[in-house]
Amino acid sequence: MTDTVLLEQKIQESGYKTSHIADKLGLTFQGFQNKRKGVSEFYAKEIVILSDLLKLTKREREQIFFNQKVD
């Protein structure tokens, strides 16, 4: 499950427009919106591209895309 709050923070910090990020991922604007809001999941290749684009550390990438919260 994607940590959408942390992802949004990193997108804002990057200064990139949503349309630019969607284009780099090969997604439509709406497709990217669905993924960043948690409606659908990111594919592995999208995570790699997004991590590079947003300059995420390994820890940030893990927190955003692979942090499973279990009660």
VOMAR-864030 format. One record per residue (C-alpha): residue in three letters; x, y, z. Coordinates in steps of 0.2 Angstrom, whole numbers, plus 5000, padded with zeros to 4 digits. Last residue first. Layout:
N
["Ala", [X, Y, Z]] ...
END
This chain:
71
["Asp", [4988, 4980, 5067]] ["Val", [4999, 4978, 5051]] ["Lys", [5005, 4993, 5042]] ["Gln", [5014, 4987, 5026]] ["Asn", [5028, 4999, 5021]] ["Phe", [5033, 4995, 5003]] ["Phe", [5029, 5010, 4992]] ["Ile", [5032, 5026, 5002]] ["Gln", [5042, 5020, 5017]] ["Glu", [5053, 5008, 5006]] ["Arg", [5056, 5022, 4994]] ["Glu", [5060, 5034, 5008]] ["Arg", [5073, 5022, 5015]] ["Lys", [5081, 5019, 4998]] ["Thr", [5083, 5038, 4996]] ["Leu", [5071, 5046, 4984]] ["Lys", [5078, 5058, 4971]] ["Leu", [5060, 5062, 4965]] ["Leu", [5064, 5057, 4947]] ["Asp", [5075, 5042, 4952]] ["Ser", [5062, 5036, 4964]] ["Leu", [5048, 5039, 4951]] ["Ile", [5057, 5029, 4938]] ["Val", [5060, 5014, 4949]] ["Ile", [5043, 5015, 4956]] ["Glu", [5036, 5015, 4939]] ["Lys", [5046, 5000, 4934]] ["Ala", [5039, 4990, 4949]] ["Tyr", [5021, 4994, 4945]] ["Phe", [5012, 5007, 4955]] ["Glu", [4996, 5002, 4964]] ["Ser", [4978, 5008, 4960]] ["Val", [4966, 5019, 4969]] ["Gly", [4980, 5024, 4981]] ["Lys", [4979, 5043, 4977]] ["Arg", [4995, 5043, 4969]] ["Lys", [4990, 5029, 4958]] ["Asn", [4973, 5036, 4952]] ["Gln", [4981, 5053, 4949]] ["Phe", [4994, 5045, 4938]] ["Gly", [4981, 5036, 4928]] ["Gln", [4971, 5052, 4926]] ["Phe", [4986, 5062, 4920]] ["Thr", [4990, 5048, 4907]] ["Leu", [5004, 5037, 4911]] ["Gly", [5021, 5034, 4903]] ["Leu", [5030, 5037, 4920]] ["Lys", [5039, 5052, 4913]] ["Asp", [5023, 5059, 4906]] ["Ala", [5014, 5056, 4923]] ["Ile", [5029, 5066, 4931]] ["His", [5028, 5080, 4919]] ["Ser", [5008, 5081, 4920]] ["Thr", [5010, 5082, 4939]] ["Lys", [5021, 5097, 4938]] ["Tyr", [5038, 5095, 4945]] ["Gly", [5044, 5106, 4960]] ["Ser", [5052, 5091, 4969]] ["Glu", [5046, 5096, 4986]] ["Gln", [5028, 5095, 4981]] ["Ile", [5031, 5077, 4974]] ["Lys", [5040, 5072, 4990]] ["Gln", [5026, 5078, 5001]] ["Glu", [5013, 5069, 4990]] ["Leu", [5022, 5053, 4991]] ["Leu", [5023, 5055, 5010]] ["Val", [5004, 5057, 5011]] ["Thr", [5001, 5044, 4998]] ["Asp", [5010, 5030, 5008]] ["Thr", [5007, 5017, 4995]] ["Met", [5000, 5000, 5000]] 
END
